Amino acid sequence: MRKVYICSPYRAKDGAELDRNIDYAQQLTRQALEAGLAPITPHLYMTQCMDDKKPKERARGMAAGLALLKGCDFVIAGVKYGITEGMDREIHTANMLGIAVIDANQIKRHLEYEEKRQERAASDYAKLHSCEFCKGSKLYSCTGYDCREPYRRAYEYALSHISERQET
């Protein structure tokens, strides 16, 4: 399962705005879960044990969040209510680390794109390495064996290894 970092506003000028921001973060987290992702939404739980209004505690929470972000496959940015200073730092960090930042409205499209990219990579691998999966390769030359089965095995091997790399 791919890990994603949820980046959305938390800080607010009043209680109603804070409730709205928490609801939005929960919606984004639910959306990620429904897409088969493992979401990390630090501002939903770190704020339960740290006071975001105290600068030292906020700095500790932000540092912990950025450490979690570094282990994620991509960032989902919920920008419906704008980009806060904290979000800007998270997005900047992701960009510096080469971690993709995806608009929350683009999750489905991003996942479809990634799936097609993985399929292309597996196909390219299978084209180059299908002979290694062929029983005829033990003879050190192509002897006219049907290449469909070795291609399929090479393709499945490549897909499973692409998935394994994303989960680690």
N, C-alpha and C positions, 0 to 999 in steps of 0.2 A: 504494500500500500504506500502510495506516495505521500510524503509529508508536505503540508503547505502552511505557510504563515499567513494569518489573517491580520491585515493592516487596515484599521478604520479609526475614526475619531473616538476619543474617550472624554477628554477634558470638555467642560461645558460652563456656560455662564450662569446657569440655574438648574434646578432640579428637573424641570421638564425636559430640557435639552439633554441632560445626563441620561435620563430614562430613554429618550429617543436613541441616543448613541449606543446604549447597552442593548436595546432591542435590535438595532441594526447589526451590531457585532454578533448577536445570537443568530440572526437570520443568515448572515454570511457563513457562520460556522455550520449551521444546519444544511445550507446549500452545498458546502464542501463535503459534508458527511454523505449526503444523498448522491453526490457525484463519485463516491467511492474513494474519497481522499481522507487522510488523517490530518485534521486541522489543528493548528496550534494558535490559540487566541489568548496571549498572555494578559491583555488588558481586561479580560473578563474575570480572571482568577487572582492575579497579583494584586489588584486593587482591593481584593477582599481582605488582605492581610497587611497591606501597606497603604499609607495615606498619600495619595497623589498630590495633595496640596502642600506637603512638606518636601522642599527641594531635594534633601538628601535621600529620602525614601523614593521619590520619583526617579532620581538618577540611578539608584540601585535597581529599581524595577525596569527602567529602560535598558540598562546594561544587561540584565538577565534576559530580557526579551530579544535583544540583538544577538546574544549568544545562542539562543534557540533558533533565531532566524538563519544563522549560518549553517544549520543542519537540514534546512528545508530544500525541497526540490524547486519550488517557486513560491512567489508571494501573490496573494490575492489582495488587491487594493480596493477597498470600498470607499469610493470618492463621492458618493451621492451627496454628502453634506460638506464637501470640501476636503482639503488636505491640511492637517494640523502640523504644528512644528514637530511633534513626535513622529507622525506619519512620514514627514519629509525626511527625517533622519533614517527611518527604517527603509524607505524607498532608495535613498542614497546609498545606504550600506549594501542593500541587495544589488544595486547596479555596480558598485565597486567590486563585489564578489562574483559578478557574472551570473547572478540568480535572476531568472526572468520575473518581471512584475506584470501581473495580468489584471486588467480591470475586472471587477466582480461580474460585470455583464458579459464577459467573454470567456468564462470558465468552460462552458460546453464546447465552444469553438476551439479553444486552446487544447482541450483534451482530445478532440477529434484530429486536430493537426498533429499532435504528438503521436497518436496511434498510427496515423498514415506515415509519419516519419520513421517510426519503428518498423513498420511493414516494409518500407523502401530499404531501410538498412539491412533487414533480414534477407530480403530478396537479393540485394547486392552481395551479401555474404554468401548466400546459397549459390549464386552464379559462379563465384570465385572458388568455393570450397566443396561443391557437391561431389567431386571426385574422391575426396577424402572419406566420404560416407558411402562409397560404392564398393561392393564386394569385388568387382573387377579391378579395383585399384591395387589389390594385392599382387596383381600380375604386372604392375608397373607400366601398363599402357592401356589405353581405352580399347576394349575388345568388342565394342558394339552393344554393350549392356544398355538397357532402358534407363535413362537418367532421371526419370520422374521421381522414383522412390528416393534415390540419394538426395535429389534436390529438396524434396519434402522434408527429409530428416535434417538436412543442413539448415533449412529455413526454420524449422521448429527449434532446433538447437540455438540458433541465433536469437530468435524471439525470447526464449527462456532466459538466455544470458543477458539480454538487454533489460528484461524485467528484473532480474536479480540485482543488477548493478544499480537500478533506480531504487530498490528497496533497502540497499545498504547505505 
